[in-house]
Amino acid sequence: MESFGHYIKTERERREWTQTEFGAKIGINTSAISRIENGSQKFSKSKLKKLAELFKTDLQTVTDLFFADKFAREAFKYKCSESIFTVAKDTANYLRNTNSTQGQFNFDNE
């Protein structure tokens, strides 16, 4: 799996956009695009929707890639073991299940 910055670079190059052209389309200056692509600057979460539109992909895919990269970088930064990813998956499943809306049963005999 590639970093989020590498994903952006790959998709930009696939469309044959220069960093300047891409930056103009998404509203980020060229030097920031370069730093984002090489991983020394973070991409803004507020621009994910625009990025998905430019790359003609669904927002969920872009959001997942963005947060997966963010999580992996934090795990690496704090020298977490590989088991952190299993624990994170289990935690996400728990949160998904506890935050889901529970259906209601109507036991009234009308």
TORPA-4810 file (N, C-alpha, C, O; in nm, 3 decimals):
<nodes>
NODE_1_0.084_-0.118_0.000_0.000_0.000_0.000_0.089_0.124_0.000_0.192_0.128_0.067_M
NODE_2_0.048_0.221_-0.074_0.125_0.344_-0.084_0.078_0.448_0.017_-0.029_0.433_0.076_E
NODE_3_0.158_0.552_0.036_0.117_0.661_0.124_0.011_0.745_0.053_-0.007_0.736_-0.069_S
NODE_4_-0.058_0.827_0.129_-0.161_0.912_0.070_-0.099_1.010_-0.029_-0.156_1.037_-0.135_F
NODE_5_0.016_1.063_0.005_0.085_1.155_-0.085_0.124_1.086_-0.216_0.115_1.146_-0.323_G
NODE_6_0.168_0.961_-0.207_0.204_0.886_-0.328_0.079_0.858_-0.412_0.084_0.862_-0.535_H
NODE_7_-0.031_0.830_-0.345_-0.159_0.811_-0.416_-0.193_0.937_-0.496_-0.231_0.928_-0.613_Y
NODE_8_-0.180_1.052_-0.434_-0.210_1.178_-0.502_-0.117_1.196_-0.622_-0.162_1.231_-0.731_I
NODE_9_0.011_1.173_-0.601_0.108_1.188_-0.710_0.076_1.094_-0.826_0.077_1.136_-0.942_K
NODE_10_0.047_0.969_-0.796_0.016_0.869_-0.898_-0.106_0.911_-0.980_-0.106_0.905_-1.103_T
NODE_11_-0.211_0.952_-0.909_-0.335_0.993_-0.976_-0.315_1.121_-1.057_-0.369_1.134_-1.167_E
NODE_12_-0.237_1.214_-1.003_-0.209_1.339_-1.075_-0.131_1.309_-1.203_-0.164_1.360_-1.310_R
NODE_13_-0.029_1.227_-1.194_0.053_1.194_-1.310_-0.025_1.113_-1.412_-0.004_1.129_-1.533_E
NODE_14_-0.116_1.028_-1.366_-0.199_0.949_-1.457_-0.283_1.041_-1.546_-0.314_1.008_-1.661_R
NODE_15_-0.319_1.155_-1.491_-0.399_1.253_-1.566_-0.311_1.353_-1.642_-0.360_1.442_-1.711_R
NODE_16_-0.180_1.335_-1.626_-0.081_1.421_-1.691_-0.093_1.567_-1.650_-0.076_1.657_-1.732_E
NODE_17_-0.123_1.589_-1.522_-0.128_1.723_-1.466_0.005_1.753_-1.399_0.061_1.668_-1.330_W
NODE_18_0.055_1.873_-1.419_0.172_1.916_-1.344_0.126_1.947_-1.201_0.007_1.956_-1.173_T
NODE_19_0.223_1.963_-1.113_0.187_2.001_-0.976_0.117_2.137_-0.974_0.026_2.160_-0.895_Q
NODE_20_0.159_2.225_-1.061_0.098_2.357_-1.070_-0.047_2.347_-1.117_-0.135_2.412_-1.061_T
NODE_21_-0.071_2.266_-1.220_-0.208_2.248_-1.271_-0.297_2.185_-1.164_-0.410_2.229_-1.142_E
NODE_22_-0.247_2.082_-1.101_-0.325_2.015_-0.997_-0.352_2.110_-0.881_-0.463_2.116_-0.830_F
NODE_23_-0.250_2.182_-0.840_-0.265_2.278_-0.731_-0.372_2.382_-0.760_-0.449_2.418_-0.671_G
NODE_24_-0.375_2.430_-0.884_-0.477_2.529_-0.923_-0.617_2.468_-0.917_-0.713_2.536_-0.879_A
NODE_25_-0.629_2.343_-0.953_-0.759_2.276_-0.953_-0.812_2.253_-0.811_-0.932_2.261_-0.787_K
NODE_26_-0.720_2.226_-0.718_-0.764_2.191_-0.583_-0.747_2.307_-0.483_-0.797_2.301_-0.371_I
NODE_27_-0.676_2.411_-0.525_-0.659_2.527_-0.439_-0.544_2.517_-0.341_-0.554_2.562_-0.227_G
NODE_28_-0.434_2.458_-0.387_-0.314_2.443_-0.304_-0.195_2.486_-0.390_-0.188_2.452_-0.508_I
NODE_29_-0.100_2.560_-0.331_0.013_2.606_-0.411_0.108_2.491_-0.446_0.108_2.386_-0.381_N
NODE_30_0.187_2.514_-0.547_0.275_2.410_-0.603_0.372_2.354_-0.500_0.393_2.232_-0.495_T
NODE_31_0.432_2.440_-0.420_0.529_2.389_-0.322_0.461_2.300_-0.218_0.520_2.202_-0.172_S
NODE_32_0.337_2.333_-0.181_0.263_2.249_-0.087_0.230_2.113_-0.151_0.237_2.010_-0.084_A
NODE_33_0.196_2.114_-0.280_0.168_1.987_-0.350_0.292_1.899_-0.346_0.282_1.779_-0.320_I
NODE_34_0.406_1.956_-0.370_0.531_1.880_-0.367_0.554_1.820_-0.229_0.590_1.702_-0.218_S
NODE_35_0.534_1.898_-0.125_0.553_1.849_0.013_0.451_1.741_0.049_0.484_1.645_0.118_R
NODE_36_0.329_1.756_0.003_0.225_1.655_0.028_0.263_1.524_-0.039_0.254_1.417_0.021_I
NODE_37_0.307_1.533_-0.163_0.343_1.413_-0.238_0.464_1.341_-0.179_0.472_1.218_-0.185_E
NODE_38_0.558_1.416_-0.122_0.676_1.350_-0.064_0.658_1.318_0.085_0.749_1.266_0.149_N
NODE_39_0.542_1.350_0.139_0.509_1.311_0.276_0.555_1.405_0.385_0.539_1.374_0.503_G
NODE_40_0.611_1.520_0.349_0.658_1.612_0.452_0.550_1.712_0.495_0.571_1.789_0.589_S
NODE_41_0.437_1.712_0.427_0.323_1.797_0.466_0.197_1.714_0.455_0.183_1.631_0.366_Q
NODE_42_0.105_1.738_0.546_-0.021_1.665_0.546_-0.121_1.731_0.452_-0.122_1.853_0.436_K
NODE_43_-0.204_1.648_0.392_-0.313_1.695_0.308_-0.427_1.737_0.400_-0.448_1.674_0.503_F
NODE_44_-0.499_1.840_0.363_-0.608_1.889_0.446_-0.733_1.803_0.431_-0.780_1.777_0.320_S
NODE_45_-0.785_1.761_0.544_-0.909_1.681_0.545_-1.023_1.756_0.476_-1.111_1.694_0.416_K
NODE_46_-1.023_1.888_0.485_-1.131_1.968_0.426_-1.132_1.963_0.273_-1.231_2.003_0.211_S
NODE_47_-1.025_1.914_0.213_-1.015_1.906_0.066_-1.043_1.767_0.011_-1.029_1.745_-0.109_K
NODE_48_-1.083_1.674_0.096_-1.105_1.537_0.050_-1.218_1.528_-0.053_-1.205_1.455_-0.152_L
NODE_49_-1.325_1.599_-0.032_-1.438_1.594_-0.126_-1.395_1.646_-0.264_-1.426_1.585_-0.366_K
NODE_50_-1.324_1.757_-0.266_-1.274_1.814_-0.392_-1.177_1.717_-0.460_-1.179_1.703_-0.583_K
NODE_51_-1.093_1.651_-0.381_-0.998_1.554_-0.437_-1.072_1.438_-0.503_-1.037_1.396_-0.613_L
NODE_52_-1.174_1.387_-0.435_-1.254_1.277_-0.492_-1.319_1.320_-0.623_-1.322_1.243_-0.719_A
NODE_53_-1.369_1.441_-0.627_-1.431_1.493_-0.750_-1.329_1.504_-0.863_-1.357_1.463_-0.976_E
NODE_54_-1.211_1.558_-0.833_-1.108_1.573_-0.936_-1.060_1.439_-0.990_-1.036_1.425_-1.109_L
NODE_55_-1.047_1.341_-0.901_-0.999_1.209_-0.942_-1.112_1.118_-0.988_-1.090_1.003_-1.025_F
NODE_56_-1.234_1.171_-0.985_-1.352_1.095_-1.029_-1.360_0.959_-0.958_-1.376_0.854_-1.021_K
NODE_57_-1.349_0.965_-0.827_-1.362_0.846_-0.744_-1.455_0.879_-0.629_-1.485_0.996_-0.603_T
NODE_58_-1.500_0.777_-0.559_-1.595_0.805_-0.452_-1.523_0.860_-0.329_-1.408_0.828_-0.302_D
NODE_59_-1.594_0.944_-0.256_-1.540_1.009_-0.138_-1.496_0.908_-0.033_-1.396_0.930_0.036_L
NODE_60_-1.568_0.798_-0.019_-1.533_0.698_0.083_-1.395_0.639_0.058_-1.319_0.619_0.153_Q
NODE_61_-1.361_0.612_-0.066_-1.229_0.558_-0.099_-1.120_0.656_-0.059_-1.021_0.618_0.004_T
NODE_62_-1.138_0.782_-0.096_-1.038_0.885_-0.065_-1.027_0.903_0.086_-0.917_0.916_0.140_V
NODE_63_-1.141_0.906_0.154_-1.141_0.922_0.300_-1.071_0.804_0.367_-0.991_0.824_0.459_T
NODE_64_-1.100_0.683_0.322_-1.035_0.565_0.379_-0.884_0.569_0.361_-0.809_0.539_0.454_D
NODE_65_-0.839_0.606_0.242_-0.695_0.615_0.217_-0.631_0.722_0.304_-0.522_0.701_0.359_L
NODE_66_-0.697_0.835_0.318_-0.646_0.947_0.400_-0.627_0.903_0.545_-0.520_0.923_0.603_F
NODE_67_-0.732_0.843_0.604_-0.724_0.807_0.745_-0.637_0.683_0.770_-0.576_0.672_0.876_F
NODE_68_-0.632_0.593_0.674_-0.543_0.477_0.688_-0.397_0.524_0.693_-0.318_0.475_0.774_A
NODE_69_-0.363_0.619_0.607_-0.228_0.674_0.607_-0.199_0.745_0.739_-0.091_0.729_0.796_D
NODE_70_-0.295_0.822_0.784_-0.278_0.896_0.909_-0.257_0.800_1.027_-0.168_0.820_1.109_K
NODE_71_-0.340_0.696_1.033_-0.328_0.598_1.141_-0.195_0.524_1.135_-0.128_0.506_1.236_F
NODE_72_-0.157_0.480_1.016_-0.032_0.405_1.000_0.088_0.490_1.041_0.181_0.440_1.105_A
NODE_73_0.087_0.617_1.004_0.198_0.706_1.041_0.208_0.722_1.193_0.318_0.722_1.249_R
NODE_74_0.094_0.737_1.258_0.094_0.750_1.404_0.144_0.621_1.469_0.223_0.626_1.564_E
NODE_75_0.099_0.507_1.419_0.143_0.378_1.474_0.294_0.362_1.459_0.361_0.316_1.550_A
NODE_76_0.346_0.401_1.343_0.490_0.392_1.318_0.566_0.489_1.409_0.669_0.454_1.466_F
NODE_77_0.514_0.611_1.421_0.578_0.714_1.504_0.595_0.668_1.648_0.697_0.694_1.711_K
NODE_78_0.494_0.599_1.700_0.498_0.555_1.840_0.547_0.410_1.855_0.534_0.349_1.961_Y
NODE_79_0.605_0.357_1.746_0.666_0.224_1.748_0.571_0.115_1.797_0.609_0.027_1.875_K
NODE_80_0.446_0.121_1.751_0.347_0.020_1.786_0.380_-0.111_1.714_0.441_-0.110_1.607_C
NODE_81_0.340_-0.220_1.773_0.361_-0.350_1.710_0.258_-0.369_1.599_0.162_-0.293_1.587_S
NODE_82_0.280_-0.471_1.519_0.186_-0.503_1.410_0.047_-0.536_1.462_-0.052_-0.520_1.391_E
NODE_83_0.038_-0.581_1.586_-0.093_-0.618_1.641_-0.186_-0.498_1.654_-0.307_-0.515_1.670_S
NODE_84_-0.131_-0.377_1.648_-0.214_-0.257_1.659_-0.322_-0.254_1.551_-0.431_-0.202_1.574_I
NODE_85_-0.292_-0.309_1.435_-0.389_-0.305_1.325_-0.505_-0.400_1.350_-0.619_-0.370_1.313_F
NODE_86_-0.478_-0.512_1.412_-0.586_-0.604_1.450_-0.670_-0.544_1.560_-0.793_-0.552_1.557_T
NODE_87_-0.605_-0.483_1.658_-0.676_-0.419_1.768_-0.762_-0.304_1.714_-0.876_-0.287_1.756_V
NODE_88_-0.707_-0.226_1.622_-0.783_-0.115_1.563_-0.906_-0.167_1.487_-1.014_-0.108_1.496_A
NODE_89_-0.889_-0.275_1.415_-1.002_-0.334_1.342_-1.110_-0.380_1.439_-1.228_-0.355_1.417_K
NODE_90_-1.070_-0.448_1.545_-1.165_-0.494_1.646_-1.236_-0.376_1.712_-1.357_-0.380_1.736_D
NODE_91_-1.160_-0.272_1.743_-1.218_-0.152_1.805_-1.316_-0.084_1.711_-1.424_-0.041_1.753_T
NODE_92_-1.281_-0.075_1.583_-1.371_-0.015_1.485_-1.501_-0.094_1.474_-1.609_-0.037_1.466_A
NODE_93_-1.489_-0.227_1.474_-1.610_-0.311_1.469_-1.696_-0.290_1.593_-1.818_-0.281_1.583_N
NODE_94_-1.633_-0.281_1.710_-1.706_-0.256_1.834_-1.779_-0.122_1.826_-1.898_-0.114_1.857_Y
NODE_95_-1.708_-0.019_1.785_-1.770_0.114_1.775_-1.885_0.116_1.675_-1.989_0.178_1.698_L
NODE_96_-1.864_0.049_1.563_-1.967_0.043_1.460_-2.093_-0.024_1.516_-2.204_0.023_1.492_R
NODE_97_-2.075_-0.132_1.591_-2.189_-0.206_1.647_-2.258_-0.131_1.760_-2.380_-0.136_1.770_N
NODE_98_-2.182_-0.062_1.843_-2.244_0.008_1.956_-2.308_0.140_1.913_-2.397_0.191_1.981_T
NODE_99_-2.263_0.194_1.802_-2.319_0.321_1.755_-2.430_0.304_1.653_-2.487_0.402_1.606_N
NODE_100_-2.461_0.179_1.617_-2.567_0.159_1.519_-2.702_0.179_1.587_-2.717_0.151_1.706_S
NODE_101_-2.796_0.226_1.512_-2.930_0.250_1.565_-2.999_0.117_1.586_-3.004_0.032_1.497_T
NODE_102_-3.051_0.100_1.703_-3.122_-0.022_1.736_-3.266_-0.012_1.689_-3.331_0.091_1.708_Q
NODE_103_-3.316_-0.119_1.628_-3.455_-0.123_1.588_-3.544_-0.137_1.709_-3.500_-0.185_1.813_G
NODE_104_-3.668_-0.097_1.697_-3.761_-0.109_1.809_-3.870_-0.207_1.772_-3.919_-0.210_1.659_Q
NODE_105_-3.907_-0.287_1.870_-4.015_-0.382_1.852_-4.142_-0.325_1.915_-4.138_-0.262_2.020_F
NODE_106_-4.252_-0.348_1.849_-4.381_-0.306_1.903_-4.455_-0.433_1.943_-4.496_-0.513_1.859_N
NODE_107_-4.472_-0.449_2.074_-4.538_-0.569_2.124_-4.685_-0.545_2.156_-4.751_-0.632_2.214_F
NODE_108_-4.735_-0.431_2.119_-4.878_-0.404_2.145_-4.963_-0.487_2.051_-4.935_-0.495_1.931_D
NODE_109_-5.066_-0.548_2.104_-5.158_-0.626_2.023_-5.275_-0.537_1.986_-5.371_-0.525_2.062_N
NODE_110_-5.269_-0.477_1.874_-5.376_-0.388_1.830_-5.453_-0.450_1.718_-5.548_-0.389_1.668_E
</nodes>
